[in-house]
Amino acid sequence: MRARRVIISGRVQGVGYRDWMAGEAARLGVQGWVRNRRDDTVEALVAGEEAAVQALLSACRRGPLLALVIDITEEFADPPAEPGFLRLPTR
């Protein structure tokens, strides 16, 4: 299982990005979590089969209809402790 922590910047809050990402993750069988950050970015931990993780990250570059993704930074991370894909509170 490959895991990555990503920070997504642009117009990504107030546009349904977290709900959209949770739906995409469930569809692809990716585990992890997503949350808003106080600096107006979205942070996520995504883990799963490499092809599924790459498919999710590719979709995240487009985002939901009203989003405007400017940048995504990613780094390798430890897999999540809990199964499923969670929406966490803002941090």
Secondary structure, DSSP 8 states (H G I E B T S, - for coil): -EEEEEEEEEE-SSSSHHHHHHHHHHHHT-EEEEEE-TTS-EEEEEEE-HHHHHHHHHHHTT-STT-EEEEEEEEE----SSSSEEE----
